[in-house]
């Protein structure tokens, strides 16, 4: 079932085309990643999908409502949370939840029930009376998510939700996201942190207002990485990097901490004869260093993203 | 001696809060040294103390090695500091900003070095732009060029890649690797565990405490952790099955799962069979080296942080 249907969405500011004829679908209960560098058109798209910015042409159905014809219904049926968008620090946890519940028109026993739920998922049961500013970033983040979905919207938009938090809080946050999407809520995540995108079921990538790739993280890695990447662990990384950069098989060589990442010109299978030849050549270059190790490494989404953008330049 | 800077028993309190709780480590020459930890770990406070911008309650920062060659009290011109906030003059051009910093540090013939740095940071085409008109990534590179104009021996970079997009981030990394060839020691802080994998040596911090140090591979090896990565469909059902039947931490990603074992772990085929018996389609299953993120989580949850 489609939760969001975007059709030829376009936004111009004067002569500048911020979003250029993009179309895609998001399915119910999916964690959907919307990626792009700064200035790619992400914020403009989100604003349109949340019903707060009118498209120049095209349309999108969000939870069945047209962003062009019925933006008010769109606003009522979504939740929104951002790292920048914060709760009120000088209100208590309960007061914040009352405030957001009020905005969404919740009252009486429904409000109480939803408040209990928000406290529970953020790990703040029996802590409703403490001042929000005294909470750690991780708790604030989960509380902000709870507040954003108190009215049980079918879709929640998360705008760079976990930048800068500690890995444990981030882990808890994503476990929570998986839990709410498992119950059928669609989660739409925008981010330029590629490791955050690994948590998404499906991803689209936009650049200069245009959609340039879509698929699951594994599909994108399979489709857009056309060459094998080797990790070479050795002592004198800088000297070895210079030796390798002139070789015929080298596409790109870069120092990566105490190892070297070598992008080859082609994709080789793991046990192929050709790859063995290359490995032997590398061993010769690194000379008599004892602890040299050469391994194939799996590309990250960051590799995919950079590869795609470089090709477009 | 290959130590550029020694940090010895640094303590700093802000009121009741222990911002830095007895921190000690050595920074080796010509390496990229990383201070890694989430917001509030104490990274910025420590960097400011190391640069002499803030006084520690006790402990000391020892630049003996640099001072012995340059003379005592000459340390200010030998260190560079890039703060988290953009601190250049937005109404001056790229060229003028560099010139200004060169003047402050009494550098006479800076023109050749400036051209070199602009080439190096790929800012040459933008040299007559006002700094305020540059993108976030370009501003960072300009700030770095300004710091390098007086040829410091050690540079301190406080979260230079926070909020910077992946393309600029990778470019910044290439520039830093290049700097090592000029015999510069680099200290860099970051909240991103994936970025920390690129450092030569790291110190992990949390809540003002040092929780682990070493090269990324040393830190991982010390943990005795094993990670099994499983790409499968439907990933949510697989998660529930594994949570119930396998004695490990299970982390779910968009299209795969990681099982994180401490100590003993089962055979890959055993896990594959269990999933396939439950109608899960497994497209890839393999052991992999734990990430620094896995390590950090384990340290925090086992109470060592």
Interface residues (C-beta under 8 A of the other chain):
Chain A: X31 X33 X37 X38 X39 X136 X137 X163 X164 X165 X166 X167 X168 X169 X171 X174 X175 X178 X182 X192 X193 X194 X195 X197 X198 X199 X200 X201 X202 X203 X216 X217 X218 X233 X238 X254 X255 X256 X257 X258 X300 X302 X305 X306 X309
Chain B: X32 X37 X38 X39 X40 X135 X136 X162 X163 X165 X166 X167 X170 X173 X174 X177 X180 X181 X191 X192 X193 X194 X197 X198 X199 X200 X206 X215 X216 X217 X231 X235 X236 X239 X251 X252 X253 X254 X255 X256 X283 X293 X296 X297 X300 X301
